[in-house]
Amino acid sequence: MSLDLPQVTEPSVIAMRWLVLATAYFTLVLFIIGVFDLLLGLWELVTTGRFTDPIAVVELLDMVLLLLIIVEVHRTLIAYARKEAVVPIVISAAIIAITREIISLRIDEFDTTGDAVNAAGALALLLVGLVIAYFVIRYMEAKELAYQS
């Protein structure tokens, strides 16, 4: 008796696709909640007069970048469910996440200035590596499309 592997695994593939789509809808709900929270935070900054406080503005920008990360995770889940390439989306989400860390980096949170410089250097190196990877993948995709035409 032989097992037909595609037929045996198909129910789990279908279940996984539904779970991925459910997670995508969950990220959509998180995004809507986040936008509402962002608007409330913006309203609070304007009404209290803290909109000139750099730390408050950076916290608001941090929330915007977090919302962008949620959008990228949502795009990744949808691409995965559609069986499309997810690597460029994941790299762009990573770029946003590293940028978020760089923007919210505070020197006073480190024990020494050297630790802060090391952390900043590591984040910068990681960002440069991700940007290079992003452009290499985009270049390869464009080359592949040109080859198919």
Residue pairs with C-beta under 8 A, 6 or more apart in sequence:
17 81
20 77
20 80
20 81
21 77
21 81
23 77
24 74
24 77
24 78
24 81
27 70
27 73
27 74
27 77
28 74
30 70
31 67
31 70
31 71
31 74
34 63
34 66
34 67
34 70
35 67
37 63
38 60
38 63
38 64
38 67
41 59
41 60
41 63
42 60
44 50
45 51
45 53
45 56
45 57
45 60
50 56
51 57
58 103
58 104
59 104
61 103
62 100
62 103
62 104
65 96
65 97
65 99
65 100
65 103
66 100
68 96
69 93
69 96
69 97
69 100
72 89
72 90
72 92
72 93
72 96
73 93
75 89
76 86
76 89
76 90
76 93
79 85
79 86
79 89
80 86
85 141
87 137
88 134
88 137
88 138
88 141
91 130
91 133
91 134
91 137
92 134
94 130
95 127
95 130
95 131
95 134
98 123
98 126
98 127
98 130
99 127
101 123
102 120
102 123
102 124
102 127
105 116
105 119
105 120
105 123
107 113
107 116
109 116
110 116
110 119
